[in-house]
Amino acid sequence: MSSNTWMIVLVGLIPVIIGVSIVLYLVKKVNFKGKFRFNKIIIIIYFSLLIACGVIYEIIPKEPMVEKLSREELIQLQTENNSFQKSLLKLEENKLNKKFFKEEWSHEVSGNTLSLEYKGNETYSTGVVVEWTDATDQIIEGKIYRSNINVYGLNLDEKIPLHKVEWTGTQLVIHEPSVQELTFDQFSNKMYSLNQILHDGEIRMVRGKTYIHLKVPKHIEIVDPLGMQMY
């Protein structure tokens, strides 16, 4: 384990060690006989197990804590998404939020046709923005972005894989991520009515989108049967 992990383990065990030490000291000072001696052994075994459980709990790898955002923070994330899409559609690269950038590539095609294909069920989760260039070669440049994804206040940007792109001849095939099963536990001492829960769910959805920005020479025609290109 790293030095930080060991530090966390030691800090977490300090209260347990202090408590066990006090109990053992008191048990040692009192002179138990017969049945009380047996109780003393039980107490020692109990606290030994308690220490062991504390050590095991601290050593077991844990998922990082997921911070739940407030309604105001979620509104800010949605505002960022909307602003990003507007800037991208206007081809204002200098105004794009850099945190949404994921990867870039270039590819040389043969012929004068580029076909857009999609493998998956949720085509609405992806949009293609085309920027026409005056280049005379067959090079197509692409950049992939993805905006904020947040569900019920939980950030899922790092939990959901990115869409993948694959070139097959003159076809740009976009592969939707495989289905992901994410489980979160929420504990609260607050009482909610059904209407409150439903309303809360509606305002806590920030639907992120994958954007593929293509720079395409003007002489290349785009075939887009699914209507993925955004205008």
Long-range contacts (C-beta under 8 A, 24 or more apart in sequence): 1-59, 8-58, 9-55, 9-58, 9-59, 12-54, 12-58, 13-51, 13-54, 13-55, 13-58, 16-50, 16-51, 16-54, 17-51, 20-47, 20-50, 20-51, 23-47, 66-154, 66-155, 66-184, 67-155, 68-152, 68-153, 68-154, 69-150, 69-153, 69-154, 69-155, 70-153, 71-203, 71-204, 74-150, 74-153, 74-203, 74-204, 74-206, 77-148, 77-150, 77-206, 78-148, 78-206, 80-147, 80-148, 81-147, 81-148, 81-206, 81-207, 81-208, 81-209, 84-145, 84-147, 84-211, 85-127, 85-147, 85-209, 85-211, 88-129, 88-145, 88-211, 88-213, 89-129, 89-230, 89-231, 91-129, 91-131, 96-145, 97-147, 100-145, 100-146, 100-147, 100-211, 101-143, 101-144, 101-145, 102-144, 102-145, 102-146, 102-162, 103-143, 103-144, 103-162, 104-141, 104-142, 104-143, 104-144, 105-141, 105-142, 105-165, 106-139, 106-140, 106-141, 106-142, 107-139, 107-140, 107-142, 107-167, 107-172, 108-137, 108-138, 108-139, 108-140, 109-138, 109-140, 109-167, 109-169, 109-170, 109-220, 110-138, 110-169, 110-170, 111-170, 112-219, 112-220, 112-221, 113-170, 113-220, 113-221, 113-222, 113-223, 114-140, 114-170, 114-171, 114-172, 114-216, 114-220, 114-221, 114-222, 114-223, 115-170, 115-171, 115-172, 115-222, 115-223, 115-224, 116-171, 116-172, 116-174, 116-222, 116-223, 116-224, 116-225, 116-226, 116-228, 116-229, 117-168, 117-171, 117-172, 117-173, 117-174, 117-226, 118-173, 118-174, 118-176, 118-226, 118-228, 119-173, 119-174, 119-175, 119-176, 120-174, 120-175, 120-176, 121-176, 122-176, 123-226, 123-228, 125-163, 125-176, 125-209, 125-210, 126-163, 126-174, 126-176, 126-209, 126-210, 126-211, 126-212, 126-228, 127-209, 127-210, 127-211, 127-212, 127-228, 127-229, 127-230, 128-211, 128-212, 128-214, 128-224, 128-228, 128-229, 128-230, 129-211, 129-212, 129-213, 129-214, 129-229, 129-230, 130-214, 130-216, 130-222, 130-229, 131-213, 131-214, 131-215, 131-216, 132-216, 132-217, 132-218, 133-215, 133-216, 133-217, 133-218, 134-217, 134-218, 135-217, 136-217, 136-219, 137-217, 138-217, 138-220, 139-217, 140-172, 140-214, 140-215, 140-216, 140-217, 140-220, 141-214, 141-215, 142-172, 142-212, 142-213, 142-214, 142-215, 143-212, 143-213, 144-210, 144-211, 144-212, 144-213, 145-210, 145-211, 145-212, 145-213, 146-208, 146-209, 146-210, 146-211, 147-208, 147-209, 147-211, 148-206, 148-208, 149-206, 149-207, 149-208, 150-204, 150-205, 150-206, 150-208, 151-204, 151-205, 151-206, 152-200, 152-201, 152-204, 152-205, 153-204, 154-184, 156-182, 156-208, 157-208, 162-210, 163-210, 163-212, 165-212, 172-214, 174-212, 174-228
